[in-house]
Amino acid sequence: MNINSKVAYNLERMASHGIRRSEELSAVANTLESLEIDPKMTKSALEWHDKIGKQSLILTNEPKGGQAQSILAALYPQKPNKKELTTHGSISSSI
């Protein structure tokens, strides 16, 4: 599996479905709290999905990885992207 492709795919899906997923994770966090379980990890995931989902992004038919670059640029506008995220990167895994 190509890690860059997976990251690009996940970012694009979070942008498309982040708001709904954050609402679902909010319900999960409430359930965990009612069971007196600290939902720290759930709340972190909720915040991440919400942040990405609320970005004013216009996702176009860019090649895979192109949308991910737009998402990262919107999330971190002050940081220059020194390494471009591509689907053809050299980082890969056999998972």
mmCIF file as gemmi writes it, N, C-alpha and C atoms, coordinates in Angstrom:
data_model
loop_
_atom_site.group_PDB
_atom_site.id
_atom_site.type_symbol
_atom_site.label_atom_id
_atom_site.label_alt_id
_atom_site.label_comp_id
_atom_site.label_asym_id
_atom_site.label_entity_id
_atom_site.label_seq_id
_atom_site.pdbx_PDB_ins_code
_atom_site.Cartn_x
_atom_site.Cartn_y
_atom_site.Cartn_z
_atom_site.occupancy
_atom_site.B_iso_or_equiv
_atom_site.pdbx_formal_charge
_atom_site.auth_seq_id
_atom_site.auth_asym_id
_atom_site.pdbx_PDB_model_num
ATOM 1 N N . MET Axp A 1 ? 0.846 -1.172 0 1 0 ? 1 A 1
ATOM 2 C CA . MET Axp A 1 ? 0 0 0 1 0 ? 1 A 1
ATOM 3 C C . MET Axp A 1 ? 0.891 1.236 0 1 0 ? 1 A 1
ATOM 4 N N . ASN Axp A 2 ? 0.562 2.203 -0.806 1 0 ? 2 A 1
ATOM 5 C CA . ASN Axp A 2 ? 1.289 3.456 -0.865 1 0 ? 2 A 1
ATOM 6 C C . ASN Axp A 2 ? 0.761 4.385 0.228 1 0 ? 2 A 1
ATOM 7 N N . ILE Axp A 3 ? 1.613 4.76 1.167 1 0 ? 3 A 1
ATOM 8 C CA . ILE Axp A 3 ? 1.203 5.591 2.301 1 0 ? 3 A 1
ATOM 9 C C . ILE Axp A 3 ? 0.683 6.944 1.832 1 0 ? 3 A 1
ATOM 10 N N . ASN Axp A 4 ? 1.363 7.57 0.88 1 0 ? 4 A 1
ATOM 11 C CA . ASN Axp A 4 ? 0.917 8.875 0.383 1 0 ? 4 A 1
ATOM 12 C C . ASN Axp A 4 ? -0.486 8.797 -0.206 1 0 ? 4 A 1
ATOM 13 N N . SER Axp A 5 ? -0.783 7.732 -0.923 1 0 ? 5 A 1
ATOM 14 C CA . SER Axp A 5 ? -2.122 7.559 -1.491 1 0 ? 5 A 1
ATOM 15 C C . SER Axp A 5 ? -3.163 7.425 -0.393 1 0 ? 5 A 1
ATOM 16 N N . LYS Axp A 6 ? -2.824 6.684 0.648 1 0 ? 6 A 1
ATOM 17 C CA . LYS Axp A 6 ? -3.759 6.478 1.759 1 0 ? 6 A 1
ATOM 18 C C . LYS Axp A 6 ? -4.019 7.787 2.5 1 0 ? 6 A 1
ATOM 19 N N . VAL Axp A 7 ? -2.97 8.571 2.741 1 0 ? 7 A 1
ATOM 20 C CA . VAL Axp A 7 ? -3.129 9.869 3.41 1 0 ? 7 A 1
ATOM 21 C C . VAL Axp A 7 ? -4.018 10.777 2.561 1 0 ? 7 A 1
ATOM 22 N N . ALA Axp A 8 ? -3.735 10.846 1.262 1 0 ? 8 A 1
ATOM 23 C CA . ALA Axp A 8 ? -4.52 11.687 0.361 1 0 ? 8 A 1
ATOM 24 C C . ALA Axp A 8 ? -5.983 11.252 0.372 1 0 ? 8 A 1
ATOM 25 N N . TYR Axp A 9 ? -6.222 9.965 0.287 1 0 ? 9 A 1
ATOM 26 C CA . TYR Axp A 9 ? -7.586 9.436 0.296 1 0 ? 9 A 1
ATOM 27 C C . TYR Axp A 9 ? -8.309 9.803 1.595 1 0 ? 9 A 1
ATOM 28 N N . ASN Axp A 10 ? -7.638 9.581 2.732 1 0 ? 10 A 1
ATOM 29 C CA . ASN Axp A 10 ? -8.263 9.865 4.03 1 0 ? 10 A 1
ATOM 30 C C . ASN Axp A 10 ? -8.575 11.351 4.191 1 0 ? 10 A 1
ATOM 31 N N . LEU Axp A 11 ? -7.665 12.229 3.786 1 0 ? 11 A 1
ATOM 32 C CA . LEU Axp A 11 ? -7.924 13.672 3.888 1 0 ? 11 A 1
ATOM 33 C C . LEU Axp A 11 ? -9.117 14.077 3.027 1 0 ? 11 A 1
ATOM 34 N N . GLU Axp A 12 ? -9.175 13.554 1.821 1 0 ? 12 A 1
ATOM 35 C CA . GLU Axp A 12 ? -10.282 13.886 0.927 1 0 ? 12 A 1
ATOM 36 C C . GLU Axp A 12 ? -11.612 13.385 1.477 1 0 ? 12 A 1
ATOM 37 N N . ARG Axp A 13 ? -11.62 12.218 2.076 1 0 ? 13 A 1
ATOM 38 C CA . ARG Axp A 13 ? -12.855 11.678 2.675 1 0 ? 13 A 1
ATOM 39 C C . ARG Axp A 13 ? -13.268 12.486 3.904 1 0 ? 13 A 1
ATOM 40 N N . MET Axp A 14 ? -12.274 12.897 4.72 1 0 ? 14 A 1
ATOM 41 C CA . MET Axp A 14 ? -12.599 13.71 5.897 1 0 ? 14 A 1
ATOM 42 C C . MET Axp A 14 ? -13.177 15.054 5.48 1 0 ? 14 A 1
ATOM 43 N N . ALA Axp A 15 ? -12.679 15.633 4.396 1 0 ? 15 A 1
ATOM 44 C CA . ALA Axp A 15 ? -13.224 16.903 3.917 1 0 ? 15 A 1
ATOM 45 C C . ALA Axp A 15 ? -14.667 16.716 3.452 1 0 ? 15 A 1
ATOM 46 N N . SER Axp A 16 ? -14.942 15.603 2.816 1 0 ? 16 A 1
ATOM 47 C CA . SER Axp A 16 ? -16.287 15.348 2.298 1 0 ? 16 A 1
ATOM 48 C C . SER Axp A 16 ? -17.284 14.969 3.394 1 0 ? 16 A 1
ATOM 49 N N . HIS Axp A 17 ? -16.812 14.259 4.412 1 0 ? 17 A 1
ATOM 50 C CA . HIS Axp A 17 ? -17.725 13.7 5.416 1 0 ? 17 A 1
ATOM 51 C C . HIS Axp A 17 ? -17.39 14.126 6.842 1 0 ? 17 A 1
ATOM 52 N N . GLY Axp A 18 ? -16.511 15.1 7.006 1 0 ? 18 A 1
ATOM 53 C CA . GLY Axp A 18 ? -16.031 15.481 8.332 1 0 ? 18 A 1
ATOM 54 C C . GLY Axp A 18 ? -17.104 15.941 9.295 1 0 ? 18 A 1
ATOM 55 N N . ILE Axp A 19 ? -18.032 16.768 8.81 1 0 ? 19 A 1
ATOM 56 C CA . ILE Axp A 19 ? -19.08 17.292 9.7 1 0 ? 19 A 1
ATOM 57 C C . ILE Axp A 19 ? -19.943 16.15 10.233 1 0 ? 19 A 1
ATOM 58 N N . ARG Axp A 20 ? -20.403 15.277 9.341 1 0 ? 20 A 1
ATOM 59 C CA . ARG Axp A 20 ? -21.233 14.153 9.772 1 0 ? 20 A 1
ATOM 60 C C . ARG Axp A 20 ? -20.472 13.25 10.738 1 0 ? 20 A 1
ATOM 61 N N . ARG Axp A 21 ? -19.213 12.966 10.405 1 0 ? 21 A 1
ATOM 62 C CA . ARG Axp A 21 ? -18.419 12.095 11.269 1 0 ? 21 A 1
ATOM 63 C C . ARG Axp A 21 ? -18.176 12.733 12.637 1 0 ? 21 A 1
ATOM 64 N N . SER Axp A 22 ? -17.985 14.042 12.675 1 0 ? 22 A 1
ATOM 65 C CA . SER Axp A 22 ? -17.767 14.69 13.972 1 0 ? 22 A 1
ATOM 66 C C . SER Axp A 22 ? -19.038 14.619 14.823 1 0 ? 22 A 1
ATOM 67 N N . GLU Axp A 23 ? -20.189 14.718 14.186 1 0 ? 23 A 1
ATOM 68 C CA . GLU Axp A 23 ? -21.452 14.577 14.923 1 0 ? 23 A 1
ATOM 69 C C . GLU Axp A 23 ? -21.6 13.159 15.476 1 0 ? 23 A 1
ATOM 70 N N . GLU Axp A 24 ? -21.232 12.173 14.681 1 0 ? 24 A 1
ATOM 71 C CA . GLU Axp A 24 ? -21.286 10.785 15.146 1 0 ? 24 A 1
ATOM 72 C C . GLU Axp A 24 ? -20.318 10.562 16.302 1 0 ? 24 A 1
ATOM 73 N N . LEU Axp A 25 ? -19.121 11.13 16.196 1 0 ? 25 A 1
ATOM 74 C CA . LEU Axp A 25 ? -18.13 10.978 17.261 1 0 ? 25 A 1
ATOM 75 C C . LEU Axp A 25 ? -18.558 11.709 18.533 1 0 ? 25 A 1
ATOM 76 N N . SER Axp A 26 ? -19.311 12.794 18.383 1 0 ? 26 A 1
ATOM 77 C CA . SER Axp A 26 ? -19.839 13.492 19.556 1 0 ? 26 A 1
ATOM 78 C C . SER Axp A 26 ? -20.789 12.58 20.339 1 0 ? 26 A 1
ATOM 79 N N . ALA Axp A 27 ? -21.616 11.846 19.615 1 0 ? 27 A 1
ATOM 80 C CA . ALA Axp A 27 ? -22.53 10.893 20.273 1 0 ? 27 A 1
ATOM 81 C C . ALA Axp A 27 ? -21.738 9.787 20.961 1 0 ? 27 A 1
ATOM 82 N N . VAL Axp A 28 ? -20.678 9.327 20.335 1 0 ? 28 A 1
ATOM 83 C CA . VAL Axp A 28 ? -19.826 8.297 20.941 1 0 ? 28 A 1
ATOM 84 C C . VAL Axp A 28 ? -19.181 8.837 22.215 1 0 ? 28 A 1
ATOM 85 N N . ALA Axp A 29 ? -18.676 10.077 22.157 1 0 ? 29 A 1
ATOM 86 C CA . ALA Axp A 29 ? -18.05 10.691 23.339 1 0 ? 29 A 1
ATOM 87 C C . ALA Axp A 29 ? -19.052 10.797 24.479 1 0 ? 29 A 1
ATOM 88 N N . ASN Axp A 30 ? -20.286 11.185 24.164 1 0 ? 30 A 1
ATOM 89 C CA . ASN Axp A 30 ? -21.325 11.285 25.204 1 0 ? 30 A 1
ATOM 90 C C . ASN Axp A 30 ? -21.61 9.919 25.827 1 0 ? 30 A 1
ATOM 91 N N . THR Axp A 31 ? -21.651 8.895 24.996 1 0 ? 31 A 1
ATOM 92 C CA . THR Axp A 31 ? -21.886 7.54 25.502 1 0 ? 31 A 1
ATOM 93 C C . THR Axp A 31 ? -20.75 7.11 26.427 1 0 ? 31 A 1
ATOM 94 N N . LEU Axp A 32 ? -19.515 7.343 26.008 1 0 ? 32 A 1
ATOM 95 C CA . LEU Axp A 32 ? -18.37 6.978 26.842 1 0 ? 32 A 1
ATOM 96 C C . LEU Axp A 32 ? -18.394 7.728 28.172 1 0 ? 32 A 1
ATOM 97 N N . GLU Axp A 33 ? -18.711 9.021 28.129 1 0 ? 33 A 1
ATOM 98 C CA . GLU Axp A 33 ? -18.788 9.8 29.372 1 0 ? 33 A 1
ATOM 99 C C . GLU Axp A 33 ? -19.873 9.264 30.285 1 0 ? 33 A 1
ATOM 100 N N . SER Axp A 34 ? -21.01 8.828 29.726 1 0 ? 34 A 1
ATOM 101 C CA . SER Axp A 34 ? -22.09 8.275 30.553 1 0 ? 34 A 1
ATOM 102 C C . SER Axp A 34 ? -21.667 6.975 31.23 1 0 ? 34 A 1
ATOM 103 N N . LEU Axp A 35 ? -20.663 6.316 30.634 1 0 ? 35 A 1
ATOM 104 C CA . LEU Axp A 35 ? -20.12 5.086 31.222 1 0 ? 35 A 1
ATOM 105 C C . LEU Axp A 35 ? -18.891 5.367 32.09 1 0 ? 35 A 1
ATOM 106 N N . GLU Axp A 36 ? -18.636 6.66 32.317 1 0 ? 36 A 1
ATOM 107 C CA . GLU Axp A 36 ? -17.495 7.134 33.105 1 0 ? 36 A 1
ATOM 108 C C . GLU Axp A 36 ? -16.159 6.689 32.511 1 0 ? 36 A 1
ATOM 109 N N . ILE Axp A 37 ? -16.104 6.714 31.167 1 0 ? 37 A 1
ATOM 110 C CA . ILE Axp A 37 ? -14.87 6.431 30.438 1 0 ? 37 A 1
ATOM 111 C C . ILE Axp A 37 ? -14.433 7.732 29.789 1 0 ? 37 A 1
ATOM 112 N N . ASP Axp A 38 ? -13.164 8.083 29.963 1 0 ? 38 A 1
ATOM 113 C CA . ASP Axp A 38 ? -12.64 9.311 29.382 1 0 ? 38 A 1
ATOM 114 C C . ASP Axp A 38 ? -12.554 9.179 27.864 1 0 ? 38 A 1
ATOM 115 N N . PRO Axp A 39 ? -13.291 10.015 27.123 1 0 ? 39 A 1
ATOM 116 C CA . PRO Axp A 39 ? -13.29 9.91 25.665 1 0 ? 39 A 1
ATOM 117 C C . PRO Axp A 39 ? -12.222 10.779 24.989 1 0 ? 39 A 1
ATOM 118 N N . LYS Axp A 40 ? -11.045 10.848 25.594 1 0 ? 40 A 1
ATOM 119 C CA . LYS Axp A 40 ? -9.99 11.729 25.089 1 0 ? 40 A 1
ATOM 120 C C . LYS Axp A 40 ? -9.666 11.464 23.614 1 0 ? 40 A 1
ATOM 121 N N . MET Axp A 41 ? -9.482 10.226 23.247 1 0 ? 41 A 1
ATOM 122 C CA . MET Axp A 41 ? -9.13 9.899 21.866 1 0 ? 41 A 1
ATOM 123 C C . MET Axp A 41 ? -10.296 10.206 20.925 1 0 ? 41 A 1
ATOM 124 N N . THR Axp A 42 ? -11.499 9.901 21.363 1 0 ? 42 A 1
ATOM 125 C CA . THR Axp A 42 ? -12.685 10.174 20.552 1 0 ? 42 A 1
ATOM 126 C C . THR Axp A 42 ? -12.843 11.671 20.32 1 0 ? 42 A 1
ATOM 127 N N . LYS Axp A 43 ? -12.629 12.466 21.37 1 0 ? 43 A 1
ATOM 128 C CA . LYS Axp A 43 ? -12.753 13.919 21.227 1 0 ? 43 A 1
ATOM 129 C C . LYS Axp A 43 ? -11.68 14.493 20.296 1 0 ? 43 A 1
ATOM 130 N N . SER Axp A 44 ? -10.499 13.935 20.345 1 0 ? 44 A 1
ATOM 131 C CA . SER Axp A 44 ? -9.452 14.391 19.429 1 0 ? 44 A 1
ATOM 132 C C . SER Axp A 44 ? -9.83 14.094 17.98 1 0 ? 44 A 1
ATOM 133 N N . ALA Axp A 45 ? -10.338 12.899 17.731 1 0 ? 45 A 1
ATOM 134 C CA . ALA Axp A 45 ? -10.779 12.542 16.376 1 0 ? 45 A 1
ATOM 135 C C . ALA Axp A 45 ? -11.943 13.431 15.949 1 0 ? 45 A 1
ATOM 136 N N . LEU Axp A 46 ? -12.853 13.699 16.87 1 0 ? 46 A 1
ATOM 137 C CA . LEU Axp A 46 ? -13.995 14.565 16.6 1 0 ? 46 A 1
ATOM 138 C C . LEU Axp A 46 ? -13.517 15.953 16.164 1 0 ? 46 A 1
ATOM 139 N N . GLU Axp A 47 ? -12.572 16.519 16.892 1 0 ? 47 A 1
ATOM 140 C CA . GLU Axp A 47 ? -12.052 17.853 16.567 1 0 ? 47 A 1
ATOM 141 C C . GLU Axp A 47 ? -11.372 17.869 15.203 1 0 ? 47 A 1
ATOM 142 N N . TRP Axp A 48 ? -10.622 16.819 14.894 1 0 ? 48 A 1
ATOM 143 C CA . TRP Axp A 48 ? -9.918 16.75 13.609 1 0 ? 48 A 1
ATOM 144 C C . TRP Axp A 48 ? -10.909 16.676 12.448 1 0 ? 48 A 1
ATOM 145 N N . HIS Axp A 49 ? -11.903 15.786 12.56 1 0 ? 49 A 1
ATOM 146 C CA . HIS Axp A 49 ? -12.916 15.67 11.506 1 0 ? 49 A 1
ATOM 147 C C . HIS Axp A 49 ? -13.692 16.966 11.349 1 0 ? 49 A 1
ATOM 148 N N . ASP Axp A 50 ? -14.042 17.593 12.462 1 0 ? 50 A 1
ATOM 149 C CA . ASP Axp A 50 ? -14.793 18.846 12.416 1 0 ? 50 A 1
ATOM 150 C C . ASP Axp A 50 ? -13.975 19.95 11.751 1 0 ? 50 A 1
ATOM 151 N N . LYS Axp A 51 ? -12.715 20.048 12.107 1 0 ? 51 A 1
ATOM 152 C CA . LYS Axp A 51 ? -11.834 21.082 11.545 1 0 ? 51 A 1
ATOM 153 C C . LYS Axp A 51 ? -11.696 20.923 10.034 1 0 ? 51 A 1
ATOM 154 N N . ILE Axp A 52 ? -11.452 19.712 9.584 1 0 ? 52 A 1
ATOM 155 C CA . ILE Axp A 52 ? -11.301 19.48 8.154 1 0 ? 52 A 1
ATOM 156 C C . ILE Axp A 52 ? -12.636 19.664 7.434 1 0 ? 52 A 1
ATOM 157 N N . GLY Axp A 53 ? -13.706 19.164 8.026 1 0 ? 53 A 1
ATOM 158 C CA . GLY Axp A 53 ? -15.026 19.272 7.399 1 0 ? 53 A 1
ATOM 159 C C . GLY Axp A 53 ? -15.514 20.696 7.26 1 0 ? 53 A 1
ATOM 160 N N . LYS Axp A 54 ? -15.102 21.579 8.161 1 0 ? 54 A 1
ATOM 161 C CA . LYS Axp A 54 ? -15.55 22.974 8.123 1 0 ? 54 A 1
ATOM 162 C C . LYS Axp A 54 ? -14.725 23.862 7.195 1 0 ? 54 A 1
ATOM 163 N N . GLN Axp A 55 ? -13.665 23.337 6.657 1 0 ? 55 A 1
ATOM 164 C CA . GLN Axp A 55 ? -12.855 24.135 5.734 1 0 ? 55 A 1
ATOM 165 C C . GLN Axp A 55 ? -13.687 24.503 4.513 1 0 ? 55 A 1
ATOM 166 N N . SER Axp A 56 ? -13.511 25.716 4.053 1 0 ? 56 A 1
ATOM 167 C CA . SER Axp A 56 ? -14.196 26.151 2.831 1 0 ? 56 A 1
ATOM 168 C C . SER Axp A 56 ? -13.372 25.673 1.644 1 0 ? 56 A 1
ATOM 169 N N . LEU Axp A 57 ? -13.57 24.444 1.3 1 0 ? 57 A 1
ATOM 170 C CA . LEU Axp A 57 ? -12.788 23.832 0.231 1 0 ? 57 A 1
ATOM 171 C C . LEU Axp A 57 ? -13.686 23.49 -0.938 1 0 ? 57 A 1
ATOM 172 N N . ILE Axp A 58 ? -13.196 23.754 -2.101 1 0 ? 58 A 1
ATOM 173 C CA . ILE Axp A 58 ? -13.872 23.302 -3.307 1 0 ? 58 A 1
ATOM 174 C C . ILE Axp A 58 ? -13.032 22.162 -3.849 1 0 ? 58 A 1
ATOM 175 N N . LEU Axp A 59 ? -13.546 20.975 -3.664 1 0 ? 59 A 1
ATOM 176 C CA . LEU Axp A 59 ? -12.804 19.797 -4.113 1 0 ? 59 A 1
ATOM 177 C C . LEU Axp A 59 ? -13.109 19.562 -5.583 1 0 ? 59 A 1
ATOM 178 N N . THR Axp A 60 ? -12.101 19.658 -6.378 1 0 ? 60 A 1
ATOM 179 C CA . THR Axp A 60 ? -12.253 19.505 -7.818 1 0 ? 60 A 1
ATOM 180 C C . THR Axp A 60 ? -11.844 18.112 -8.244 1 0 ? 60 A 1
ATOM 181 N N . ASN Axp A 61 ? -11.85 17.886 -9.505 1 0 ? 61 A 1
ATOM 182 C CA . ASN Axp A 61 ? -11.438 16.593 -10.041 1 0 ? 61 A 1
ATOM 183 C C . ASN Axp A 61 ? -9.939 16.559 -10.283 1 0 ? 61 A 1
ATOM 184 N N . GLU Axp A 62 ? -9.19 17.047 -9.31 1 0 ? 62 A 1
ATOM 185 C CA . GLU Axp A 62 ? -7.733 17.005 -9.413 1 0 ? 62 A 1
ATOM 186 C C . GLU Axp A 62 ? -7.282 15.548 -9.334 1 0 ? 62 A 1
ATOM 187 N N . PRO Axp A 63 ? -6.084 15.275 -9.813 1 0 ? 63 A 1
ATOM 188 C CA . PRO Axp A 63 ? -5.563 13.915 -9.656 1 0 ? 63 A 1
ATOM 189 C C . PRO Axp A 63 ? -5.471 13.567 -8.171 1 0 ? 63 A 1
ATOM 190 N N . LYS Axp A 64 ? -5.496 12.288 -7.871 1 0 ? 64 A 1
ATOM 191 C CA . LYS Axp A 64 ? -5.378 11.868 -6.474 1 0 ? 64 A 1
ATOM 192 C C . LYS Axp A 64 ? -4.159 12.532 -5.851 1 0 ? 64 A 1
ATOM 193 N N . GLY Axp A 65 ? -4.343 13.045 -4.663 1 0 ? 65 A 1
ATOM 194 C CA . GLY Axp A 65 ? -3.256 13.736 -3.98 1 0 ? 65 A 1
ATOM 195 C C . GLY Axp A 65 ? -3.345 15.236 -4.143 1 0 ? 65 A 1
ATOM 196 N N . GLY Axp A 66 ? -3.936 15.71 -5.227 1 0 ? 66 A 1
ATOM 197 C CA . GLY Axp A 66 ? -4.084 17.144 -5.447 1 0 ? 66 A 1
ATOM 198 C C . GLY Axp A 66 ? -5.051 17.776 -4.472 1 0 ? 66 A 1
ATOM 199 N N . GLN Axp A 67 ? -6.149 17.107 -4.214 1 0 ? 67 A 1
ATOM 200 C CA . GLN Axp A 67 ? -7.107 17.608 -3.244 1 0 ? 67 A 1
ATOM 201 C C . GLN Axp A 67 ? -6.498 17.627 -1.853 1 0 ? 67 A 1
ATOM 202 N N . ALA Axp A 68 ? -5.704 16.63 -1.549 1 0 ? 68 A 1
ATOM 203 C CA . ALA Axp A 68 ? -5.061 16.562 -0.238 1 0 ? 68 A 1
ATOM 204 C C . ALA Axp A 68 ? -4.153 17.773 -0.04 1 0 ? 68 A 1
ATOM 205 N N . GLN Axp A 69 ? -3.439 18.18 -1.089 1 0 ? 69 A 1
ATOM 206 C CA . GLN Axp A 69 ? -2.58 19.365 -0.991 1 0 ? 69 A 1
ATOM 207 C C . GLN Axp A 69 ? -3.415 20.602 -0.671 1 0 ? 69 A 1
ATOM 208 N N . SER Axp A 70 ? -4.583 20.737 -1.295 1 0 ? 70 A 1
ATOM 209 C CA . SER Axp A 70 ? -5.462 21.881 -1.032 1 0 ? 70 A 1
ATOM 210 C C . SER Axp A 70 ? -5.966 21.864 0.41 1 0 ? 70 A 1
ATOM 211 N N . ILE Axp A 71 ? -6.29 20.691 0.893 1 0 ? 71 A 1
ATOM 212 C CA . ILE Axp A 71 ? -6.767 20.551 2.274 1 0 ? 71 A 1
ATOM 213 C C . ILE Axp A 71 ? -5.661 20.941 3.248 1 0 ? 71 A 1
ATOM 214 N N . LEU Axp A 72 ? -4.466 20.419 3.034 1 0 ? 72 A 1
ATOM 215 C CA . LEU Axp A 72 ? -3.341 20.749 3.918 1 0 ? 72 A 1
ATOM 216 C C . LEU Axp A 72 ? -3.021 22.241 3.879 1 0 ? 72 A 1
ATOM 217 N N . ALA Axp A 73 ? -3.089 22.842 2.695 1 0 ? 73 A 1
ATOM 218 C CA . ALA Axp A 73 ? -2.82 24.279 2.572 1 0 ? 73 A 1
ATOM 219 C C . ALA Axp A 73 ? -3.867 25.092 3.328 1 0 ? 73 A 1
ATOM 220 N N . ALA Axp A 74 ? -5.125 24.657 3.308 1 0 ? 74 A 1
ATOM 221 C CA . ALA Axp A 74 ? -6.183 25.362 4.044 1 0 ? 74 A 1
ATOM 222 C C . ALA Axp A 74 ? -6.023 25.187 5.549 1 0 ? 74 A 1
ATOM 223 N N . LEU Axp A 75 ? -5.573 24.015 5.988 1 0 ? 75 A 1
ATOM 224 C CA . LEU Axp A 75 ? -5.398 23.751 7.414 1 0 ? 75 A 1
ATOM 225 C C . LEU Axp A 75 ? -4.174 24.46 7.982 1 0 ? 75 A 1
ATOM 226 N N . TYR Axp A 76 ? -3.128 24.548 7.185 1 0 ? 76 A 1
ATOM 227 C CA . TYR Axp A 76 ? -1.862 25.117 7.646 1 0 ? 76 A 1
ATOM 228 C C . TYR Axp A 76 ? -1.36 26.175 6.66 1 0 ? 76 A 1
ATOM 229 N N . PRO Axp A 77 ? -2.085 27.295 6.524 1 0 ? 77 A 1
ATOM 230 C CA . PRO Axp A 77 ? -1.711 28.287 5.515 1 0 ? 77 A 1
ATOM 231 C C . PRO Axp A 77 ? -0.381 28.981 5.773 1 0 ? 77 A 1
ATOM 232 N N . GLN Axp A 78 ? 0.056 29.052 7.01 1 0 ? 78 A 1
ATOM 233 C CA . GLN Axp A 78 ? 1.289 29.756 7.337 1 0 ? 78 A 1
ATOM 234 C C . GLN Axp A 78 ? 2.534 28.918 7.126 1 0 ? 78 A 1
ATOM 235 N N . LYS Axp A 79 ? 2.387 27.627 6.921 1 0 ? 79 A 1
ATOM 236 C CA . LYS Axp A 79 ? 3.543 26.749 6.778 1 0 ? 79 A 1
ATOM 237 C C . LYS Axp A 79 ? 3.74 26.374 5.313 1 0 ? 79 A 1
ATOM 238 N N . PRO Axp A 80 ? 4.911 26.644 4.773 1 0 ? 80 A 1
ATOM 239 C CA . PRO Axp A 80 ? 5.161 26.2 3.398 1 0 ? 80 A 1
ATOM 240 C C . PRO Axp A 80 ? 5.262 24.685 3.36 1 0 ? 80 A 1
ATOM 241 N N . ASN Axp A 81 ? 4.731 24.108 2.314 1 0 ? 81 A 1
ATOM 242 C CA . ASN Axp A 81 ? 4.77 22.66 2.174 1 0 ? 81 A 1
ATOM 243 C C . ASN Axp A 81 ? 6.059 22.277 1.463 1 0 ? 81 A 1
ATOM 244 N N . LYS Axp A 82 ? 7.032 21.811 2.234 1 0 ? 82 A 1
ATOM 245 C CA . LYS Axp A 82 ? 8.334 21.481 1.681 1 0 ? 82 A 1
ATOM 246 C C . LYS Axp A 82 ? 8.315 20.168 0.904 1 0 ? 82 A 1
ATOM 247 N N . LYS Axp A 83 ? 7.464 19.247 1.33 1 0 ? 83 A 1
ATOM 248 C CA . LYS Axp A 83 ? 7.386 17.965 0.635 1 0 ? 83 A 1
ATOM 249 C C . LYS Axp A 83 ? 5.978 17.803 0.112 1 0 ? 83 A 1
ATOM 250 N N . GLU Axp A 84 ? 5.866 17.631 -1.154 1 0 ? 84 A 1
ATOM 251 C CA . GLU Axp A 84 ? 4.558 17.494 -1.759 1 0 ? 84 A 1
ATOM 252 C C . GLU Axp A 84 ? 4.027 16.084 -1.539 1 0 ? 84 A 1
ATOM 253 N N . LEU Axp A 85 ? 2.752 16.028 -1.186 1 0 ? 85 A 1
ATOM 254 C CA . LEU Axp A 85 ? 2.083 14.744 -0.984 1 0 ? 85 A 1
ATOM 255 C C . LEU Axp A 85 ? 1.596 14.271 -2.342 1 0 ? 85 A 1
ATOM 256 N N . THR Axp A 86 ? 2.083 13.159 -2.787 1 0 ? 86 A 1
ATOM 257 C CA . THR Axp A 86 ? 1.656 12.623 -4.074 1 0 ? 86 A 1
ATOM 258 C C . THR Axp A 86 ? 1.27 11.17 -3.919 1 0 ? 86 A 1
ATOM 259 N N . THR Axp A 87 ? 0.587 10.688 -4.905 1 0 ? 87 A 1
ATOM 260 C CA . THR Axp A 87 ? 0.211 9.273 -4.88 1 0 ? 87 A 1
ATOM 261 C C . THR Axp A 87 ? 1.312 8.415 -5.473 1 0 ? 87 A 1
ATOM 262 N N . HIS Axp A 88 ? 2.353 9.039 -5.972 1 0 ? 88 A 1
ATOM 263 C CA . HIS Axp A 88 ? 3.427 8.282 -6.591 1 0 ? 88 A 1
ATOM 264 C C . HIS Axp A 88 ? 4.731 8.403 -5.804 1 0 ? 88 A 1
ATOM 265 N N . GLY Axp A 89 ? 4.595 8.674 -4.498 1 0 ? 89 A 1
ATOM 266 C CA . GLY Axp A 89 ? 5.772 8.848 -3.667 1 0 ? 89 A 1
ATOM 267 C C . GLY Axp A 89 ? 6.526 7.56 -3.45 1 0 ? 89 A 1
ATOM 268 N N . SER Axp A 90 ? 7.708 7.703 -2.897 1 0 ? 90 A 1
ATOM 269 C CA . SER Axp A 90 ? 8.549 6.532 -2.682 1 0 ? 90 A 1
ATOM 270 C C . SER Axp A 90 ? 8.238 5.827 -1.377 1 0 ? 90 A 1
ATOM 271 N N . ILE Axp A 91 ? 7.433 6.447 -0.515 1 0 ? 91 A 1
ATOM 272 C CA . ILE Axp A 91 ? 7.092 5.813 0.752 1 0 ? 91 A 1
ATOM 273 C C . ILE Axp A 91 ? 5.971 4.821 0.5 1 0 ? 91 A 1
ATOM 274 N N . SER Axp A 92 ? 6.182 3.596 0.845 1 0 ? 92 A 1
ATOM 275 C CA . SER Axp A 92 ? 5.137 2.595 0.681 1 0 ? 92 A 1
ATOM 276 C C . SER Axp A 92 ? 5.246 1.554 1.782 1 0 ? 92 A 1
ATOM 277 N N . SER Axp A 93 ? 4.215 0.79 1.902 1 0 ? 93 A 1
ATOM 278 C CA . SER Axp A 93 ? 4.167 -0.244 2.924 1 0 ? 93 A 1
ATOM 279 C C . SER Axp A 93 ? 3.51 -1.486 2.329 1 0 ? 93 A 1
ATOM 280 N N . SER Axp A 94 ? 3.814 -2.599 2.874 1 0 ? 94 A 1
ATOM 281 C CA . SER Axp A 94 ? 3.22 -3.835 2.368 1 0 ? 94 A 1
ATOM 282 C C . SER Axp A 94 ? 1.97 -4.21 3.141 1 0 ? 94 A 1
ATOM 283 N N . ILE Axp A 95 ? 1.471 -3.296 3.97 1 0 ? 95 A 1
ATOM 284 C CA . ILE Axp A 95 ? 0.274 -3.598 4.772 1 0 ? 95 A 1
ATOM 285 C C . ILE Axp A 95 ? -0.927 -3.705 3.868 1 0 ? 95 A 1
